Amino acid sequence: MLKNESKQAVDTFLSSAKEEFAAFADQLSGEGYEAAASIILESQAKGGRLHITGIGKPGHVAAYMASLFSSTGNPCYFLHGTEAVHGSCGQLMSGDVVIAISNSGETGELKSTVLAVKNNGCKVIGVTGNTDSWLAQQSDACLFAGVKAEGGPLNRAPRNSILAEILMLQALSVAIQVEQDWDPIRYVRCHPGGALGQLRENEK
């Protein structure tokens, strides 16, 4: 059985997550994605590709989002946040776009990766909780994913900021999916397994 302190910590976190998530979602709008979406679409029109990277927990967000973008009509490649400067930038081509995720926008390892990405002729879309950060300044477009508190016992481990990053990037994936006219037939062709891979009656 959980200690009372543990139960209280969970209640505090859930309350914080509800408050931060609602406040963040309220400030979002479709117009806020236009610059980032335009960069991606312009690159794709010229044969460019989309990549996504991050350090630590945002790196796991990057891997998930690469999968989500790919499954909804926009092939996307995970770029390892530290391996990028040890040869993985070889997956990049001039004209590609790299989405870089960092809550602080000041992470040292990501700075090295972003500089390497730019030196390889790629554009950068930053996702950060600090619009005055180094990452925001270095980005060709910046998406704000900021929260006031992480919500955990130490208020340090990425929790609420991860929710904000995921929501921001999911919304971008929605915008790009619509621009690509991704319909149920094409979705099922790329996702034949499981319940999601079955056409519904109203989609046939």
N, CA and C atoms as a LAMMPS dump frame, in Angstrom:
ITEM: TIMESTEP
0
ITEM: NUMBER OF ATOMS
612
ITEM: BOX BOUNDS ff ff ff
-5.0000000000000000e+02 5.0000000000000000e+02
-5.0000000000000000e+02 5.0000000000000000e+02
-5.0000000000000000e+02 5.0000000000000000e+02
ITEM: ATOMS id mol type element x y z
1 1 1 N 0.844 -1.189 0
2 1 2 C 0 0 0
3 1 3 C 0.892 1.257 0
4 2 1 N 0.498 2.24 -0.784
5 2 2 C 1.271 3.479 -0.847
6 2 3 C 1.201 4.253 0.457
7 3 1 N 2.322 4.881 0.811
8 3 2 C 2.337 5.773 1.97
9 3 3 C 1.458 6.981 1.677
10 4 1 N 0.993 7.619 2.726
11 4 2 C 0.182 8.823 2.55
12 4 3 C 0.934 9.899 1.782
13 5 1 N 2.246 9.982 2.046
14 5 2 C 3.054 10.981 1.343
15 5 3 C 3.08 10.723 -0.16
16 6 1 N 3.129 9.443 -0.535
17 6 2 C 3.14 9.082 -1.954
18 6 3 C 1.819 9.452 -2.619
19 7 1 N 0.733 9.153 -1.926
20 7 2 C -0.59 9.472 -2.468
21 7 3 C -0.744 10.977 -2.636
22 8 1 N -0.266 11.722 -1.644
23 8 2 C -0.356 13.177 -1.726
24 8 3 C 0.49 13.712 -2.877
25 9 1 N 1.686 13.106 -3.087
26 9 2 C 2.558 13.531 -4.177
27 9 3 C 1.897 13.282 -5.532
28 10 1 N 1.22 12.137 -5.654
29 10 2 C 0.506 11.827 -6.903
30 10 3 C -0.615 12.829 -7.129
31 11 1 N -1.383 13.103 -6.089
32 11 2 C -2.477 14.081 -6.214
33 11 3 C -1.944 15.451 -6.604
34 12 1 N -0.822 15.84 -6.021
35 12 2 C -0.208 17.13 -6.335
36 12 3 C 0.244 17.178 -7.783
37 13 1 N 0.871 16.074 -8.236
38 13 2 C 1.33 16.026 -9.628
39 13 3 C 0.157 16.101 -10.598
40 14 1 N -0.887 15.319 -10.348
41 14 2 C -2.035 15.31 -11.256
42 14 3 C -2.705 16.681 -11.308
43 15 1 N -2.77 17.335 -10.175
44 15 2 C -3.332 18.682 -10.13
45 15 3 C -2.474 19.651 -10.933
46 16 1 N -1.148 19.52 -10.791
47 16 2 C -0.224 20.369 -11.541
48 16 3 C -0.336 20.098 -13.038
49 17 1 N -0.388 18.822 -13.411
50 17 2 C -0.48 18.46 -14.826
51 17 3 C -1.758 19.016 -15.445
52 18 1 N -2.851 18.91 -14.719
53 18 2 C -4.127 19.43 -15.217
54 18 3 C -4.047 20.937 -15.43
55 19 1 N -3.478 21.624 -14.456
56 19 2 C -3.382 23.08 -14.532
57 19 3 C -2.449 23.524 -15.653
58 20 1 N -1.258 22.925 -15.717
59 20 2 C -0.277 23.316 -16.727
60 20 3 C -0.73 22.946 -18.131
61 21 1 N -1.296 21.747 -18.278
62 21 2 C -1.718 21.275 -19.59
63 21 3 C -2.852 22.146 -20.127
64 22 1 N -3.803 22.485 -19.261
65 22 2 C -4.924 23.324 -19.695
66 22 3 C -4.454 24.717 -20.078
67 23 1 N -3.545 25.281 -19.277
68 23 2 C -3.037 26.624 -19.57
69 23 3 C -2.258 26.635 -20.878
70 24 1 N -1.47 25.596 -21.106
71 24 2 C -0.684 25.522 -22.338
72 24 3 C -1.586 25.336 -23.556
73 25 1 N -2.549 24.415 -23.455
74 25 2 C -3.448 24.141 -24.58
75 25 3 C -4.275 25.358 -24.955
76 26 1 N -4.649 26.159 -23.96
77 26 2 C -5.483 27.332 -24.215
78 26 3 C -4.798 28.369 -25.093
79 27 1 N -3.478 28.393 -25.092
80 27 2 C -2.771 29.415 -25.857
81 27 3 C -2.39 28.957 -27.263
82 28 1 N -2.735 27.718 -27.598
83 28 2 C -2.405 27.201 -28.917
84 28 3 C -3.466 27.563 -29.949
85 29 1 N -3.022 27.705 -31.189
86 29 2 C -3.955 27.933 -32.291
87 29 3 C -3.317 27.432 -33.574
88 30 1 N -4.136 27.175 -34.578
89 30 2 C -3.63 26.674 -35.845
90 30 3 C -2.637 27.604 -36.504
91 31 1 N -2.782 28.909 -36.294
92 31 2 C -1.902 29.879 -36.934
93 31 3 C -0.467 29.773 -36.437
94 32 1 N -0.291 29.287 -35.223
95 32 2 C 1.042 29.204 -34.648
96 32 3 C 1.946 28.181 -35.31
97 33 1 N 1.392 27.34 -36.166
98 33 2 C 2.164 26.278 -36.797
99 33 3 C 2.546 26.588 -38.238
100 34 1 N 2.08 27.713 -38.752
101 34 2 C 2.232 27.987 -40.186
102 34 3 C 3.693 28.049 -40.62
103 35 1 N 4.536 28.742 -39.861
104 35 2 C 5.938 28.883 -40.256
105 35 3 C 6.641 27.53 -40.285
106 36 1 N 6.441 26.729 -39.239
107 36 2 C 7.083 25.413 -39.171
108 36 3 C 6.564 24.498 -40.278
109 37 1 N 5.259 24.487 -40.484
110 37 2 C 4.68 23.633 -41.518
111 37 3 C 5.173 24.048 -42.905
112 38 1 N 5.282 25.338 -43.146
113 38 2 C 5.745 25.831 -44.45
114 38 3 C 7.174 25.393 -44.724
115 39 1 N 8.03 25.439 -43.708
116 39 2 C 9.417 25.008 -43.88
117 39 3 C 9.471 23.538 -44.277
118 40 1 N 8.669 22.707 -43.608
119 40 2 C 8.652 21.273 -43.908
120 40 3 C 8.124 21.013 -45.314
121 41 1 N 7.022 21.653 -45.661
122 41 2 C 6.396 21.427 -46.964
123 41 3 C 7.289 21.918 -48.109
124 42 1 N 7.947 23.056 -47.914
125 42 2 C 8.85 23.573 -48.944
126 42 3 C 10.037 22.64 -49.147
127 43 1 N 10.535 22.083 -48.049
128 43 2 C 11.639 21.132 -48.15
129 43 3 C 11.197 19.865 -48.883
130 44 1 N 10.035 19.338 -48.509
131 44 2 C 9.531 18.123 -49.151
132 44 3 C 9.302 18.321 -50.645
133 45 1 N 8.85 19.499 -51.028
134 45 2 C 8.594 19.795 -52.446
135 45 3 C 9.874 19.719 -53.281
136 46 1 N 11.022 19.897 -52.622
137 46 2 C 12.314 19.855 -53.316
138 46 3 C 13.047 18.545 -53.062
139 47 1 N 12.336 17.572 -52.483
140 47 2 C 12.944 16.275 -52.215
141 47 3 C 13.614 16.17 -50.863
142 48 1 N 13.439 17.195 -50.017
143 48 2 C 14.029 17.171 -48.685
144 48 3 C 13.277 16.249 -47.745
145 49 1 N 13.931 15.892 -46.664
146 49 2 C 13.349 14.954 -45.71
147 49 3 C 13.288 15.579 -44.318
148 50 1 N 12.488 14.968 -43.461
149 50 2 C 12.273 15.461 -42.11
150 50 3 C 12.964 14.547 -41.094
151 51 1 N 13.636 15.171 -40.124
152 51 2 C 14.306 14.444 -39.052
153 51 3 C 13.907 15.097 -37.731
154 52 1 N 14.102 14.375 -36.631
155 52 2 C 13.757 14.944 -35.332
156 52 3 C 14.73 14.44 -34.277
157 53 1 N 15.14 15.342 -33.379
158 53 2 C 16.168 14.999 -32.411
159 53 3 C 15.903 15.646 -31.061
160 54 1 N 16.564 15.136 -30.04
161 54 2 C 16.472 15.685 -28.696
162 54 3 C 17.444 14.952 -27.789
163 55 1 N 17.735 15.54 -26.639
164 55 2 C 18.66 14.945 -25.676
165 55 3 C 17.874 14.492 -24.446
166 56 1 N 18.207 13.323 -23.909
167 56 2 C 17.532 12.837 -22.713
168 56 3 C 16.083 12.476 -22.988
169 57 1 N 15.174 12.889 -22.1
170 57 2 C 13.76 12.553 -22.255
171 57 3 C 13.19 13.089 -23.571
172 58 1 N 13.538 14.32 -23.993
173 58 2 C 13.056 14.792 -25.298
174 58 3 C 13.514 13.907 -26.455
175 59 1 N 14.614 13.171 -26.253
176 59 2 C 15.042 12.225 -27.284
177 59 3 C 14.03 11.112 -27.47
178 60 1 N 13.392 10.679 -26.373
179 60 2 C 12.347 9.656 -26.468
180 60 3 C 11.099 10.239 -27.144
181 61 1 N 10.814 11.51 -26.863
182 61 2 C 9.712 12.19 -27.567
183 61 3 C 10.016 12.222 -29.062
184 62 1 N 11.269 12.495 -29.402
185 62 2 C 11.669 12.568 -30.808
186 62 3 C 11.434 11.242 -31.518
187 63 1 N 11.78 10.14 -30.849
188 63 2 C 11.591 8.818 -31.462
189 63 3 C 10.109 8.537 -31.699
190 64 1 N 9.277 8.864 -30.699
191 64 2 C 7.832 8.665 -30.862
192 64 3 C 7.291 9.518 -32.001
193 65 1 N 7.702 10.79 -32.047
194 65 2 C 7.16 11.681 -33.066
195 65 3 C 7.639 11.299 -34.462
196 66 1 N 8.853 10.782 -34.577
197 66 2 C 9.322 10.308 -35.883
198 66 3 C 8.401 9.209 -36.395
199 67 1 N 7.973 8.33 -35.483
200 67 2 C 7.058 7.256 -35.845
201 67 3 C 5.685 7.803 -36.218
202 68 1 N 5.189 8.773 -35.447
203 68 2 C 3.867 9.334 -35.719
204 68 3 C 3.839 10.093 -37.037
205 69 1 N 4.844 10.939 -37.274
206 69 2 C 4.911 11.662 -38.54
207 69 3 C 4.936 10.674 -39.707
208 70 1 N 5.772 9.638 -39.581
209 70 2 C 5.915 8.665 -40.674
210 70 3 C 4.619 7.934 -40.964
211 71 1 N 3.85 7.612 -39.915
212 71 2 C 2.637 6.827 -40.099
213 71 3 C 1.463 7.669 -40.592
214 72 1 N 1.662 8.984 -40.674
215 72 2 C 0.569 9.861 -41.118
216 72 3 C 0.961 10.675 -42.348
217 73 1 N 1.792 10.065 -43.191
218 73 2 C 2.038 10.655 -44.5
219 73 3 C 3.276 11.493 -44.65
220 74 1 N 4.115 11.554 -43.62
221 74 2 C 5.316 12.378 -43.694
222 74 3 C 6.519 11.617 -43.16
223 75 1 N 7.225 10.9 -44.046
224 75 2 C 8.38 10.127 -43.606
225 75 3 C 9.314 10.982 -42.745
226 76 1 N 9.666 10.465 -41.581
227 76 2 C 10.468 11.227 -40.627
228 76 3 C 11.489 10.29 -40
229 77 1 N 12.689 10.791 -39.802
230 77 2 C 13.782 9.967 -39.325
231 77 3 C 14.28 10.46 -37.97
232 78 1 N 14.46 9.548 -37.039
233 78 2 C 15.002 9.894 -35.733
234 78 3 C 16.492 10.144 -35.874
235 79 1 N 16.942 11.297 -35.378
236 79 2 C 18.367 11.632 -35.381
237 79 3 C 18.841 11.617 -33.93
238 80 1 N 19.729 10.713 -33.594
239 80 2 C 20.206 10.594 -32.213
240 80 3 C 20.906 11.881 -31.794
241 81 1 N 20.52 12.391 -30.626
242 81 2 C 20.985 13.704 -30.206
243 81 3 C 22.48 13.836 -30.011
244 82 1 N 23.151 12.772 -29.585
245 82 2 C 24.598 12.854 -29.401
246 82 3 C 25.366 12.131 -30.503
247 83 1 N 24.814 11.058 -31.03
248 83 2 C 25.468 10.351 -32.13
249 83 3 C 25.539 11.219 -33.388
250 84 1 N 24.698 12.252 -33.438
251 84 2 C 24.693 13.127 -34.612
252 84 3 C 26.067 13.709 -34.889
253 85 1 N 26.807 14.059 -33.825
254 85 2 C 28.132 14.658 -34.023
255 85 3 C 29.229 13.598 -34.084
256 86 1 N 28.823 12.336 -34.088
257 86 2 C 29.786 11.245 -34.216
258 86 3 C 29.475 10.396 -35.444
259 87 1 N 28.927 11.039 -36.464
260 87 2 C 28.718 10.353 -37.734
261 87 3 C 27.285 10.253 -38.2
262 88 1 N 26.301 10.358 -37.268
263 88 2 C 24.908 10.183 -37.675
264 88 3 C 24.378 11.348 -38.51
265 89 1 N 25.123 12.455 -38.545
266 89 2 C 24.727 13.535 -39.453
267 89 3 C 24.848 13.083 -40.904
268 90 1 N 25.438 11.9 -41.102
269 90 2 C 25.508 11.345 -42.45
270 90 3 C 24.144 11.006 -43.011
271 91 1 N 23.122 10.924 -42.141
272 91 2 C 21.777 10.654 -42.647
273 91 3 C 21.133 11.908 -43.217
274 92 1 N 21.765 13.067 -43.018
275 92 2 C 21.209 14.336 -43.473
276 92 3 C 21.672 14.674 -44.88
277 93 1 N 20.796 15.38 -45.596
278 93 2 C 21.139 15.931 -46.897
279 93 3 C 20.82 17.423 -46.872
280 94 1 N 21.593 18.191 -47.602
281 94 2 C 21.331 19.626 -47.672
282 94 3 C 19.896 19.86 -48.135
283 95 1 N 19.184 20.722 -47.429
284 95 2 C 17.781 20.975 -47.765
285 95 3 C 16.805 20.231 -46.879
286 96 1 N 17.32 19.298 -46.059
287 96 2 C 16.453 18.6 -45.105
288 96 3 C 16.045 19.547 -43.977
289 97 1 N 15.071 19.112 -43.173
290 97 2 C 14.619 19.873 -42.008
291 97 3 C 14.787 19.002 -40.768
292 98 1 N 15.319 19.598 -39.705
293 98 2 C 15.493 18.884 -38.442
294 98 3 C 14.712 19.603 -37.346
295 99 1 N 13.82 18.885 -36.69
296 99 2 C 13.112 19.404 -35.518
297 99 3 C 13.96 19.063 -34.299
298 100 1 N 14.31 20.075 -33.505
299 100 2 C 15.145 19.874 -32.32
300 100 3 C 14.35 20.242 -31.067
301 101 1 N 14.295 19.326 -30.106
302 101 2 C 13.496 19.523 -28.894
303 101 3 C 14.393 19.755 -27.681
304 102 1 N 14.151 20.824 -26.949
305 102 2 C 14.855 21.081 -25.695
306 102 3 C 14.041 22.043 -24.859
307 103 1 N 13.65 21.636 -23.661
308 103 2 C 12.846 22.498 -22.81
309 103 3 C 13.583 23.799 -22.486
310 104 1 N 14.831 23.686 -22.059
311 104 2 C 15.606 24.887 -21.721
312 104 3 C 16.104 25.617 -22.951
313 105 1 N 16.337 24.871 -24.023
314 105 2 C 16.911 25.465 -25.229
315 105 3 C 18.38 25.794 -25.061
316 106 1 N 18.983 25.305 -23.982
317 106 2 C 20.368 25.641 -23.678
318 106 3 C 21.243 24.403 -23.467
319 107 1 N 20.721 23.217 -23.722
320 107 2 C 21.46 21.982 -23.475
321 107 3 C 22.715 21.916 -24.338
322 108 1 N 23.861 21.724 -23.691
323 108 2 C 25.133 21.763 -24.393
324 108 3 C 25.244 20.772 -25.536
325 109 1 N 24.84 19.516 -25.295
326 109 2 C 24.949 18.5 -26.339
327 109 3 C 24.085 18.85 -27.545
328 110 1 N 22.895 19.427 -27.28
329 110 2 C 22.016 19.761 -28.396
330 110 3 C 22.576 20.931 -29.195
331 111 1 N 23.259 21.832 -28.532
332 111 2 C 23.891 22.945 -29.252
333 111 3 C 24.859 22.405 -30.301
334 112 1 N 25.675 21.437 -29.902
335 112 2 C 26.626 20.848 -30.844
336 112 3 C 25.915 20.187 -32.008
337 113 1 N 24.816 19.489 -31.705
338 113 2 C 24.05 18.815 -32.759
339 113 3 C 23.416 19.812 -33.707
340 114 1 N 22.813 20.862 -33.165
341 114 2 C 22.162 21.865 -34.011
342 114 3 C 23.182 22.554 -34.922
343 115 1 N 24.341 22.877 -34.398
344 115 2 C 25.38 23.502 -35.231
345 115 3 C 25.814 22.557 -36.35
346 116 1 N 25.951 21.263 -36.018
347 116 2 C 26.326 20.28 -37.037
348 116 3 C 25.243 20.15 -38.095
349 117 1 N 23.993 20.164 -37.65
350 117 2 C 22.855 20.083 -38.567
351 117 3 C 22.863 21.263 -39.544
352 118 1 N 23.074 22.457 -39.013
353 118 2 C 23.09 23.645 -39.855
354 118 3 C 24.29 23.637 -40.807
355 119 1 N 25.421 23.124 -40.332
356 119 2 C 26.607 23.038 -41.185
357 119 3 C 26.418 22.044 -42.317
358 120 1 N 25.442 21.157 -42.154
359 120 2 C 25.127 20.197 -43.222
360 120 3 C 24.02 20.712 -44.141
361 121 1 N 23.686 21.986 -44.017
362 121 2 C 22.746 22.606 -44.95
363 121 3 C 21.285 22.364 -44.648
364 122 1 N 20.97 22.047 -43.389
365 122 2 C 19.581 21.769 -43.016
366 122 3 C 18.97 22.948 -42.265
367 123 1 N 17.662 23.088 -42.376
368 123 2 C 16.94 24.069 -41.578
369 123 3 C 16.515 23.437 -40.261
370 124 1 N 16.335 24.282 -39.247
371 124 2 C 16.023 23.802 -37.903
372 124 3 C 14.704 24.392 -37.414
373 125 1 N 13.848 23.525 -36.902
374 125 2 C 12.629 23.95 -36.204
375 125 3 C 12.838 23.619 -34.734
376 126 1 N 12.9 24.634 -33.897
377 126 2 C 13.11 24.414 -32.471
378 126 3 C 11.798 24.232 -31.727
379 127 1 N 11.796 23.333 -30.768
380 127 2 C 10.66 23.15 -29.862
381 127 3 C 11.211 23.347 -28.456
382 128 1 N 10.821 24.431 -27.792
383 128 2 C 11.427 24.778 -26.519
384 128 3 C 10.462 25.508 -25.6
385 129 1 N 10.752 25.435 -24.314
386 129 2 C 9.958 26.162 -23.335
387 129 3 C 10.519 27.539 -23.05
388 130 1 N 11.562 27.933 -23.772
389 130 2 C 12.212 29.223 -23.56
390 130 3 C 12.436 29.91 -24.901
391 131 1 N 11.581 30.854 -25.223
392 131 2 C 11.666 31.526 -26.527
393 131 3 C 12.837 32.51 -26.611
394 132 1 N 13.532 32.741 -25.505
395 132 2 C 14.728 33.582 -25.515
396 132 3 C 16.005 32.746 -25.529
397 133 1 N 15.869 31.448 -25.663
398 133 2 C 17.006 30.533 -25.546
399 133 3 C 17.889 30.528 -26.786
400 134 1 N 19.03 29.89 -26.629
401 134 2 C 19.959 29.704 -27.749
402 134 3 C 19.276 28.955 -28.892
403 135 1 N 18.548 27.886 -28.554
404 135 2 C 17.881 27.091 -29.589
405 135 3 C 16.876 27.938 -30.36
406 136 1 N 16.083 28.723 -29.646
407 136 2 C 15.092 29.57 -30.313
408 136 3 C 15.764 30.541 -31.273
409 137 1 N 16.904 31.084 -30.861
410 137 2 C 17.605 32.067 -31.707
411 137 3 C 18.212 31.41 -32.931
412 138 1 N 18.612 30.146 -32.798
413 138 2 C 19.269 29.442 -33.907
414 138 3 C 18.276 28.797 -34.872
415 139 1 N 17.016 28.779 -34.501
416 139 2 C 16.013 28.061 -35.297
417 139 3 C 15.436 28.933 -36.408
418 140 1 N 15.079 28.273 -37.507
419 140 2 C 14.398 28.966 -38.604
420 140 3 C 12.934 29.188 -38.275
421 141 1 N 12.398 28.377 -37.389
422 141 2 C 11.05 28.549 -36.834
423 141 3 C 11.077 27.958 -35.436
424 142 1 N 10.328 28.556 -34.532
425 142 2 C 10.348 28.091 -33.141
426 142 3 C 8.929 27.835 -32.658
427 143 1 N 8.718 26.659 -32.057
428 143 2 C 7.44 26.3 -31.465
429 143 3 C 7.583 26.315 -29.954
430 144 1 N 6.757 27.088 -29.276
431 144 2 C 6.84 27.214 -27.824
432 144 3 C 6.105 26.075 -27.143
433 145 1 N 6.816 25.381 -26.248
434 145 2 C 6.22 24.278 -25.485
435 145 3 C 6.622 24.442 -24.029
436 146 1 N 6.146 25.518 -23.415
437 146 2 C 6.595 25.84 -22.076
438 146 3 C 5.555 25.645 -20.99
439 147 1 N 6.029 25.249 -19.817
440 147 2 C 5.185 25.13 -18.629
441 147 3 C 5.908 25.809 -17.469
442 148 1 N 5.167 26.138 -16.424
443 148 2 C 5.771 26.806 -15.272
444 148 3 C 6.336 25.828 -14.257
445 149 1 N 5.796 24.614 -14.231
446 149 2 C 6.246 23.629 -13.248
447 149 3 C 6.167 22.227 -13.838
448 150 1 N 7.12 21.374 -13.44
449 150 2 C 7.131 19.995 -13.92
450 150 3 C 6.161 19.115 -13.14
451 151 1 N 5.89 19.489 -11.882
452 151 2 C 4.865 18.79 -11.121
453 151 3 C 5.324 17.656 -10.236
454 152 1 N 6.57 17.222 -10.363
455 152 2 C 7.051 16.127 -9.53
456 152 3 C 7.543 16.617 -8.178
457 153 1 N 7.921 15.696 -7.288
458 153 2 C 8.351 16.056 -5.933
459 153 3 C 9.515 17.043 -5.899
460 154 1 N 10.457 16.939 -6.849
461 154 2 C 11.606 17.844 -6.888
462 154 3 C 11.43 18.958 -7.914
463 155 1 N 10.357 18.879 -8.693
464 155 2 C 10.115 19.857 -9.76
465 155 3 C 11.307 19.942 -10.714
466 156 1 N 11.922 18.806 -11.006
467 156 2 C 13.08 18.779 -11.888
468 156 3 C 12.906 17.816 -13.068
469 157 1 N 12.532 16.574 -12.761
470 157 2 C 12.404 15.583 -13.838
471 157 3 C 11.36 16.03 -14.85
472 158 1 N 11.655 15.913 -16.148
473 158 2 C 10.699 16.353 -17.177
474 158 3 C 9.395 15.559 -17.107
475 159 1 N 8.326 16.235 -16.803
476 159 2 C 7.004 15.619 -16.767
477 159 3 C 6.028 16.491 -17.553
478 160 1 N 5.629 17.614 -16.978
479 160 2 C 4.68 18.487 -17.678
480 160 3 C 5.274 19.063 -18.965
481 161 1 N 6.569 19.319 -18.964
482 161 2 C 7.19 19.855 -20.186
483 161 3 C 7.146 18.834 -21.314
484 162 1 N 7.247 17.555 -20.953
485 162 2 C 7.154 16.492 -21.966
486 162 3 C 5.753 16.456 -22.567
487 163 1 N 4.741 16.627 -21.721
488 163 2 C 3.364 16.668 -22.219
489 163 3 C 3.183 17.824 -23.204
490 164 1 N 3.767 18.974 -22.868
491 164 2 C 3.654 20.147 -23.742
492 164 3 C 4.356 19.905 -25.073
493 165 1 N 5.541 19.308 -25.047
494 165 2 C 6.283 19.031 -26.284
495 165 3 C 5.515 18.067 -27.175
496 166 1 N 4.955 17.032 -26.569
497 166 2 C 4.205 16.049 -27.346
498 166 3 C 2.966 16.691 -27.968
499 167 1 N 2.226 17.471 -27.196
500 167 2 C 1.026 18.117 -27.723
501 167 3 C 1.374 19.054 -28.873
502 168 1 N 2.434 19.846 -28.697
503 168 2 C 2.845 20.777 -29.736
504 168 3 C 3.186 20.044 -31.034
505 169 1 N 3.936 18.975 -30.929
506 169 2 C 4.361 18.244 -32.124
507 169 3 C 3.234 17.41 -32.718
508 170 1 N 2.346 16.895 -31.877
509 170 2 C 1.175 16.198 -32.417
510 170 3 C 0.327 17.155 -33.251
511 171 1 N 0.162 18.377 -32.766
512 171 2 C -0.612 19.368 -33.524
513 171 3 C 0.062 19.669 -34.857
514 172 1 N 1.399 19.782 -34.853
515 172 2 C 2.111 20.009 -36.114
516 172 3 C 1.904 18.84 -37.064
517 173 1 N 1.906 17.618 -36.533
518 173 2 C 1.704 16.444 -37.379
519 173 3 C 0.302 16.437 -37.985
520 174 1 N -0.68 16.953 -37.246
521 174 2 C -2.047 17.055 -37.772
522 174 3 C -2.08 18.005 -38.961
523 175 1 N -1.425 19.165 -38.807
524 175 2 C -1.398 20.161 -39.881
525 175 3 C -0.747 19.592 -41.138
526 176 1 N 0.382 18.911 -40.967
527 176 2 C 1.101 18.366 -42.123
528 176 3 C 0.323 17.217 -42.753
529 177 1 N -0.339 16.404 -41.933
530 177 2 C -1.133 15.291 -42.469
531 177 3 C -2.239 15.805 -43.382
532 178 1 N -2.91 16.867 -42.963
533 178 2 C -3.988 17.436 -43.78
534 178 3 C -3.429 18.015 -45.082
535 179 1 N -2.277 18.676 -44.993
536 179 2 C -1.664 19.248 -46.191
537 179 3 C -1.303 18.169 -47.201
538 180 1 N -1.011 16.962 -46.717
539 180 2 C -0.635 15.863 -47.604
540 180 3 C -1.842 15.062 -48.097
541 181 1 N -3.058 15.489 -47.693
542 181 2 C -4.278 14.767 -48.104
543 181 3 C -4.199 13.279 -47.76
544 182 1 N -3.741 12.975 -46.577
545 182 2 C -3.569 11.589 -46.144
546 182 3 C -4.924 10.996 -45.787
547 183 1 N -5.41 10.064 -46.6
548 183 2 C -6.746 9.513 -46.405
549 183 3 C -6.675 8.109 -45.785
550 184 1 N -7.83 7.541 -45.387
551 184 2 C -7.833 6.223 -44.733
552 184 3 C -7.207 5.119 -45.574
553 185 1 N -7.384 5.167 -46.896
554 185 2 C -6.826 4.131 -47.764
555 185 3 C -5.3 4.114 -47.665
556 186 1 N -4.696 5.287 -47.751
557 186 2 C -3.237 5.384 -47.677
558 186 3 C -2.744 5.032 -46.273
559 187 1 N -3.508 5.433 -45.259
560 187 2 C -3.108 5.119 -43.882
561 187 3 C -3.072 3.61 -43.666
562 188 1 N -4.109 2.925 -44.091
563 188 2 C -4.191 1.471 -43.9
564 188 3 C -3.104 0.757 -44.698
565 189 1 N -2.769 1.286 -45.865
566 189 2 C -1.719 0.673 -46.683
567 189 3 C -0.384 0.654 -45.926
568 190 1 N -0.129 1.692 -45.134
569 190 2 C 1.111 1.778 -44.352
570 190 3 C 0.964 1.19 -42.961
571 191 1 N -0.262 0.838 -42.575
572 191 2 C -0.517 0.363 -41.209
573 191 3 C -1.491 -0.811 -41.268
574 192 1 N -1.091 -1.91 -41.946
575 192 2 C -2.033 -3.015 -42.153
576 192 3 C -2.306 -3.856 -40.912
577 193 1 N -1.482 -3.717 -39.871
578 193 2 C -1.649 -4.558 -38.694
579 193 3 C -2.53 -3.929 -37.633
580 194 1 N -3.148 -4.778 -36.803
581 194 2 C -3.927 -4.316 -35.661
582 194 3 C -5.259 -3.702 -36.037
583 195 1 N -5.978 -3.243 -35.024
584 195 2 C -7.302 -2.659 -35.239
585 195 3 C -7.232 -1.388 -36.072
586 196 1 N -6.15 -0.624 -35.929
587 196 2 C -6.02 0.613 -36.699
588 196 3 C -5.846 0.345 -38.189
589 197 1 N -5.433 -0.87 -38.534
590 197 2 C -5.209 -1.199 -39.932
591 197 3 C -6.442 -1.701 -40.663
592 198 1 N -7.607 -1.584 -40.03
593 198 2 C -8.849 -2.027 -40.668
594 198 3 C -9.679 -0.826 -41.098
595 199 1 N -10.123 -0.831 -42.333
596 199 2 C -10.982 0.249 -42.817
597 199 3 C -12.349 0.167 -42.143
598 200 1 N -12.851 1.284 -41.67
599 200 2 C -14.196 1.331 -41.1
600 200 3 C -15.211 1.441 -42.226
601 201 1 N -16.466 1.108 -41.926
602 201 2 C -17.502 1.101 -42.96
603 201 3 C -17.628 2.437 -43.665
604 202 1 N -17.527 3.53 -42.914
605 202 2 C -17.691 4.842 -43.527
606 202 3 C -16.452 5.324 -44.277
607 203 1 N -15.386 4.495 -44.28
608 203 2 C -14.16 4.875 -44.974
609 203 3 C -13.954 4.091 -46.268
610 204 1 N -14.782 3.086 -46.505
611 204 2 C -14.602 2.237 -47.7
612 204 3 C -15.16 2.919 -48.94
